[in-house]
Amino acid sequence: MGFAYRDGALCAESVPLDEIARRFGTPCYVYSRAGIERNYGAFAQALAGRDAMLAYSVKANSSLAVLALLARLGAGFDIVSAGELDRVRAAGGDPRRVLFSGVGKTADEIRRALEAGVLCLNLESEAEMERVDAIAGQLGRRAPIAFRVNPDVDPQTHPYISTGLKQSKFGIAYADAERLYRAAAGRRHLELVGIGCHVGSQLCSAAPFVDAARRIAALAERLARAGIALRHIDLGGGFGIRYRDETPPPIAEFLDGAIGALAGRGETLIVDPGRAIVGSAGILLTRIEYAKPGEAKNFLVVDAAMNDLLRPALYDAWHEVLPVRRTESGAGEDVYDIVGPVCESADFLARERRLAAGAGDLLALMCAGAYGMAMSSNYNSRPRAAEVLVDGRAAHLVRPRERSEDLFAREEVPPL
């Protein structure tokens, strides 16, 4: 399943990646259906026997093909924009299994979410509570809400993806939660249905996740004693994957600990994985345009760039780089920085990698299924990559490569 060498060729399931490059060109994102299903299955197995829902975090990878596959597997969805809601619906997802998170929901987004009948709006400020209450009143309905509570737990991850600390823009302060729940309980256009949190992304220890679960469970108990009964507890996501030398525990370890922290509670447990579902199930396929020796460094200039995969430039993220055609170990190897054609010094995909490779060769950047295509852009007027979903021996083009004319099709030049 997933990606492995067969007779010297790196394959997506049973399809050689060089065949995909020949058919669809490069750069190209390639996803494995079997990999997505395997990762989803790990969560389903860990939650078996518990009243629970898996709400896939759409921001990780919002491809319609991926969303449709997950909807068929039974997933709900965690979204942060009206655009993501539209994508979920276009892919066949049920709005009644959608959680709408995010700190900056506009009035239009709130209205659209309520009209669509989402499961819950996760509120992140008192001001947002006021706005949702007013809009629900205008629509003559009650808005199902939860507060995202900041548990002030250190996730021990990259500062850019730590979201549960006091200084984070996300959520409401733990100390303010009871007051805001009491205030919301008195609003006739608000219906309190849950409580949520999210401590951060790429967690490689279960301890922060379980610590947050304990704090949220204690808060839910205090609310229940105050007469505020909730239907669900949403513990967020952030489950880490192995990019290089990380050793994240099995999903069951995260969830068993959280379930233990919620022992005796009757609320539905919701978790919101994204990266852990799609990260290892996708790669970025790219071709080397030039081998460029330098005085201080050697470079492989490829046809993918930071606009295709932003994570290395943004987080200094590490992705394993594998040749699509494997040679004998050590033969012709050298150390290279792998860079793209974008006009920025930050345009690198990998640094100081030992490879036997040259112009025309194909490379695969592994574990690129999350926050790859979803964060891509048209910087330098570069058309975005194609996307391909592999299912056994079949490779399906699920998003054609953009053309230059697509980039300005909606632009107009005024009379000058």
Helices and strands as residue ranges (DSSP letters): E 3-6, E 9-12, E 15-16, H 17-24, E 28-32, H 33-47, E 52-57, G 58-60, H 64-73, E 76-79, H 82-90, G 95-97, E 98-100, H 107-116, E 120-123, H 126-139, E 143-150, G 159-161, E 172-173, G 174-176, H 177-185, E 190-196, H 206-225, E 232-234, H 251-261, E 268-271, H 275-278, G 279-281, E 282-292, E 299-302, H 311-315, E 321-323, E 334-339, E 348-355, E 362-365, G 373-375, G 379-381, E 386-391, E 394-399, H 404-407
